[in-house]
Amino acid sequence: MPEGLIVKALSGYYYVAQLDEEGKPLSGEQAVQCRARGIFKKRGESPLVGDRVKFTLTENGEGIVDEIMKRDSELIRPPVANVSLAVLLFSVREPDLNLALMDKFLVHIEHAGLDTVICLTKRDLLAEEEPDASLEQVRRLYEQAGYEVVITSSKTGLGTERVKELLAGRISVFSGQSGVGKSSMLNALKPGLALETSAISFRLGRGRHTTRHVELIPLDNGGLVADTPGFSQLDFLELGVEELSSCFREFVSYGAECKFRGCTHIHEPGCKVAEAVETGEIARSRYENYVQFFEEMKEKKRRY
């Protein structure tokens, strides 16, 4: 029974790429259009893009997904399996950088258990004479919190090679607000992508499809990027207020030393997180956003 990787899901069909001996999708091969066995529905399971599966070829050249292999990770929104990296893209201009929103995205990504790289896009929109001091300040802020930060420009190619290195050999998802240049970055990572996407859609016999669906885009270094709407709803409904502090990764080691178990890091005496903010070991802006999110979550819990 052949093994494959689901690279696209659309209208009840799963498009399965066959794998080579190293477990990588065979380049240039047409994905097999498959249906899933009814047993999955009975179990309350559903195949996801990113799943490694066993499938059976049928007489008409299509296939049946028989078995879903064990997943390393599973996202609810977007529905993708086996993602190990989130690339969080925020533009420095058009729209301007919004660090409170960036922190909100980071909370959701941390809650999903993914590794993260922050990608600051559209560096070319800053004037040549404009100093880099503010960008470097942002870079230092998030590197202090434990993230790699890459400053990029899809137009000039700045930083795109580093992003591509980080994507090699793994399934990644791009995340960020609308208009920050996710599509431009994908095209910079894989020139001609728009034409190839059209060709894939045509080869699957469906033309250009307007449905917002999840699809894995293969890079030439073995990386696969989920082309998806991403983390589109940032309302904290899937996150408990007691989980919030663990989603600020620089809080974790300090929080373990707090005087009180279950410390909220807001009003308790002997709070090591609050002390770290005062000494500059934790950035005050990050802490203030944490407090804002905490109060927002408490209010939502009270209302619902």
C-alpha positions as CSV (number, residue, x, y, z in Angstrom):
1,M,0.0,0.0,0.0
2,P,1.7,3.3,-1.1
3,E,2.3,6.1,1.3
4,G,1.7,9.7,0.5
5,L,1.3,13.3,1.8
6,I,-1.9,15.2,1.6
7,V,-0.9,18.5,-0.2
8,K,-4.4,19.9,-0.7
9,A,-8.0,19.4,0.5
10,L,-10.9,20.7,-1.4
11,S,-14.6,19.9,-1.6
12,G,-14.3,16.5,0.1
13,Y,-11.3,15.4,-2.0
14,Y,-7.8,14.9,-0.7
15,Y,-4.9,15.4,-3.2
16,V,-2.1,13.0,-2.1
17,A,1.5,13.3,-3.4
18,Q,3.4,10.1,-3.6
19,L,6.7,10.0,-1.6
20,D,10.2,9.0,-2.5
21,E,12.5,6.8,-0.4
22,E,13.4,9.7,1.9
23,G,9.7,10.4,2.5
24,K,9.6,13.6,0.4
25,P,7.0,14.3,-2.2
26,L,8.0,13.2,-5.7
27,S,8.6,16.3,-7.8
28,G,6.8,16.7,-11.0
29,E,4.3,13.9,-10.2
30,Q,0.6,14.6,-10.3
31,A,-1.2,14.4,-7.0
32,V,-3.7,11.5,-6.7
33,Q,-7.2,12.7,-6.1
34,C,-8.6,10.6,-3.2
35,R,-11.7,10.2,-1.1
36,A,-11.4,9.2,2.6
37,R,-12.8,5.9,3.8
38,G,-16.1,6.2,5.7
39,I,-14.5,4.7,8.8
40,F,-12.9,8.1,9.6
41,K,-16.2,9.8,9.8
42,K,-17.5,7.1,12.2
43,R,-14.5,7.7,14.4
44,G,-15.0,11.5,14.3
45,E,-11.7,11.8,12.5
46,S,-10.8,13.7,9.3
47,P,-7.7,13.7,7.2
48,L,-5.8,17.1,7.1
49,V,-3.5,18.7,4.7
50,G,0.0,17.7,5.9
51,D,-1.1,14.2,7.0
52,R,1.1,11.3,6.0
53,V,-1.3,8.6,4.8
54,K,-1.6,5.2,3.3
55,F,-3.8,5.0,0.3
56,T,-5.1,2.6,-2.3
57,L,-5.3,3.4,-6.0
58,T,-8.6,2.6,-7.7
59,E,-9.3,1.5,-11.3
60,N,-10.2,5.0,-12.4
61,G,-6.9,6.5,-11.5
62,E,-8.1,8.0,-8.2
63,G,-7.6,6.7,-4.7
64,I,-8.9,6.0,-1.3
65,V,-7.2,7.2,1.9
66,D,-7.0,4.1,4.1
67,E,-4.9,5.1,7.1
68,I,-3.6,8.4,8.7
69,M,-0.2,8.1,10.2
70,K,0.6,9.5,13.6
71,R,0.7,13.3,13.7
72,D,3.5,15.4,15.2
73,S,1.1,18.4,15.5
74,E,-2.4,19.5,14.6
75,L,-3.8,23.0,14.1
76,I,-7.5,23.8,14.2
77,R,-7.3,27.0,12.3
78,P,-5.8,26.7,9.8
79,P,-6.5,22.9,9.6
80,V,-3.0,21.6,8.9
81,A,-1.1,18.6,10.4
82,N,2.6,18.2,11.1
83,V,3.4,21.9,11.0
84,S,6.6,22.6,12.9
85,L,7.2,26.3,12.1
86,A,5.1,29.4,12.0
87,V,6.5,32.4,10.0
88,L,4.9,35.5,11.5
89,L,5.0,38.3,8.9
90,F,4.4,41.9,9.9
91,S,5.2,44.9,7.6
92,V,7.2,47.9,8.7
93,R,5.0,50.1,6.4
94,E,1.6,49.7,4.7
95,P,0.3,48.7,7.2
96,D,2.6,50.2,9.9
97,L,4.1,47.9,12.5
98,N,1.6,47.0,15.3
99,L,3.4,45.4,18.2
100,A,0.3,44.7,20.3
101,L,-1.2,42.8,17.4
102,M,2.1,41.0,16.8
103,D,2.0,39.9,20.5
104,K,-1.5,38.6,20.1
105,F,-0.5,36.5,17.1
106,L,2.5,35.2,19.1
107,V,0.2,34.1,21.9
108,H,-1.9,32.0,19.5
109,I,1.2,30.5,17.9
110,E,2.8,29.7,21.2
111,H,-0.5,28.1,22.3
112,A,-0.4,25.9,19.2
113,G,3.1,24.7,20.2
114,L,5.0,25.8,17.1
115,D,8.5,27.2,16.7
116,T,8.3,30.7,15.4
117,V,10.4,33.1,13.3
118,I,9.3,36.8,13.1
119,C,9.6,38.2,9.6
120,L,9.5,42.0,9.3
121,T,8.6,42.7,5.7
122,K,8.6,45.7,3.2
123,R,12.0,47.1,4.4
124,D,12.2,48.8,1.0
125,L,9.3,51.1,1.9
126,L,11.5,52.9,4.4
127,A,13.3,55.8,2.9
128,E,17.1,55.3,2.3
129,E,17.9,58.1,4.8
130,E,15.5,56.8,7.4
131,P,17.6,55.3,10.3
132,D,17.3,51.6,11.1
133,A,17.3,52.4,14.8
134,S,13.6,51.7,15.3
135,L,13.8,48.4,13.4
136,E,16.8,47.3,15.4
137,Q,15.0,48.2,18.6
138,V,12.1,45.9,17.6
139,R,14.6,43.2,16.6
140,R,16.3,43.4,20.0
141,L,12.9,43.4,21.8
142,Y,11.8,40.1,20.3
143,E,15.3,38.5,20.3
144,Q,15.3,39.2,24.1
145,A,12.0,37.3,24.3
146,G,13.6,34.3,22.5
147,Y,12.6,34.8,18.8
148,E,14.7,35.0,15.7
149,V,13.8,38.1,13.8
150,V,14.5,38.5,10.0
151,I,14.2,41.9,8.3
152,T,13.1,41.3,4.7
153,S,12.1,42.9,1.4
154,S,10.5,40.7,-1.2
155,K,11.3,43.5,-3.7
156,T,15.0,43.7,-3.1
157,G,15.5,40.1,-1.9
158,L,16.8,41.3,1.5
159,G,16.5,38.4,4.1
160,T,14.7,36.0,1.8
161,E,17.6,33.5,1.7
162,R,17.6,33.3,5.5
163,V,13.8,32.7,5.6
164,K,14.2,30.0,3.0
165,E,16.9,28.3,5.1
166,L,14.6,28.2,8.0
167,L,11.8,26.6,5.9
168,A,14.1,23.8,4.6
169,G,12.8,20.2,5.1
170,R,9.7,21.1,7.2
171,I,6.1,22.0,7.0
172,S,5.5,25.7,7.8
173,V,2.6,28.0,8.0
174,F,2.6,31.7,7.2
175,S,0.7,33.9,9.6
176,G,0.0,37.7,9.9
177,Q,-2.5,40.4,9.3
178,S,-3.8,41.1,5.7
179,G,-1.6,43.2,3.4
180,V,1.8,42.4,5.1
181,G,3.2,40.7,2.0
182,K,2.7,37.0,2.6
183,S,2.0,36.3,-1.1
184,S,5.0,38.5,-2.2
185,M,7.2,36.5,0.2
186,L,6.1,33.2,-1.2
187,N,6.7,34.4,-4.8
188,A,10.2,35.6,-3.7
189,L,10.9,32.2,-2.2
190,K,9.6,30.4,-5.3
191,P,9.7,32.5,-8.4
192,G,7.0,31.7,-10.9
193,L,4.7,30.4,-8.1
194,A,1.6,32.1,-9.5
195,L,2.0,30.3,-12.8
196,E,2.8,27.0,-11.2
197,T,-0.3,27.3,-8.9
198,S,-2.4,27.8,-12.0
199,A,-0.9,24.7,-13.6
200,I,-1.5,22.6,-10.5
201,S,-5.2,23.7,-10.4
202,F,-5.6,23.0,-14.1
203,R,-3.9,19.6,-13.8
204,L,-6.4,18.7,-11.1
205,G,-9.1,19.5,-13.6
206,R,-10.6,22.4,-11.6
207,G,-9.2,25.5,-13.2
208,R,-8.5,28.5,-10.9
209,H,-10.6,27.9,-7.8
210,T,-11.7,30.8,-5.6
211,T,-12.5,28.7,-2.5
212,R,-10.2,29.5,0.4
213,H,-8.6,26.2,1.0
214,V,-5.3,24.9,2.4
215,E,-2.6,23.8,0.1
216,L,1.1,22.9,0.6
217,I,3.5,24.7,-1.7
218,P,6.8,22.8,-2.3
219,L,10.1,24.6,-2.2
220,D,13.2,23.4,-3.9
221,N,14.9,22.7,-0.5
222,G,12.3,20.2,0.7
223,G,10.3,22.7,2.6
224,L,6.5,22.8,2.3
225,V,4.6,26.0,3.0
226,A,0.9,26.0,3.8
227,D,-0.9,28.5,1.6
228,T,-3.8,29.3,3.9
229,P,-5.8,32.1,5.4
230,G,-3.8,31.5,8.6
231,F,-4.6,32.4,12.1
232,S,-7.6,34.5,11.1
233,Q,-9.6,34.9,14.3
234,L,-7.7,36.3,17.3
235,D,-10.4,36.3,19.9
236,F,-8.8,34.1,22.6
237,L,-11.8,31.8,22.7
238,E,-9.7,28.7,22.5
239,L,-7.3,29.8,25.2
240,G,-7.9,29.7,29.0
241,V,-6.8,32.8,31.0
242,E,-4.6,30.5,33.1
243,E,-2.7,29.5,30.0
244,L,-1.9,33.1,28.9
245,S,1.4,33.6,30.8
246,S,2.9,30.4,29.3
247,C,2.3,31.9,25.9
248,F,4.8,34.7,26.7
249,R,7.9,32.5,26.4
250,E,10.2,34.8,28.4
251,F,7.8,34.7,31.4
252,V,8.1,31.0,31.9
253,S,11.4,30.6,33.7
254,Y,10.6,33.6,36.0
255,G,7.1,32.4,36.6
256,A,8.4,29.1,38.0
257,E,10.1,31.1,40.8
258,C,7.0,33.1,41.8
259,K,6.0,33.0,45.5
260,F,2.5,31.9,44.8
261,R,1.5,28.9,42.6
262,G,-0.8,30.0,39.8
263,C,0.5,33.6,40.0
264,T,-1.2,35.9,37.5
265,H,1.9,38.2,37.4
266,I,-0.4,41.2,37.9
267,H,-1.0,41.9,41.6
268,E,0.6,39.2,43.7
269,P,3.5,39.9,46.1
270,G,6.8,38.0,45.4
271,C,6.1,37.9,41.6
272,K,9.4,37.2,39.8
273,V,7.9,38.2,36.4
274,A,7.0,41.7,37.7
275,E,10.5,42.0,39.2
276,A,12.0,41.1,35.9
277,V,10.0,43.8,34.2
278,E,11.3,46.3,36.7
279,T,14.9,45.3,36.1
280,G,14.5,45.3,32.3
281,E,15.0,41.5,31.9
282,I,11.4,41.4,30.5
283,A,10.4,44.2,28.1
284,R,7.8,46.5,29.7
285,S,5.8,46.7,26.4
286,R,5.4,42.9,26.3
287,Y,4.3,42.9,29.9
288,E,1.8,45.7,29.3
289,N,0.3,43.8,26.4
290,Y,0.1,40.7,28.6
291,V,-1.9,42.6,31.2
292,Q,-4.2,44.0,28.4
293,F,-4.8,40.5,27.0
294,F,-5.4,39.1,30.5
295,E,-8.1,41.8,31.2
296,E,-9.7,41.2,27.8
297,M,-9.9,37.5,28.4
298,K,-11.4,38.0,31.9
299,E,-14.0,40.3,30.5
300,K,-14.9,37.8,27.7
301,K,-15.2,35.0,30.3
302,R,-17.5,37.2,32.4
303,R,-19.7,37.9,29.4
304,Y,-19.8,34.3,28.1
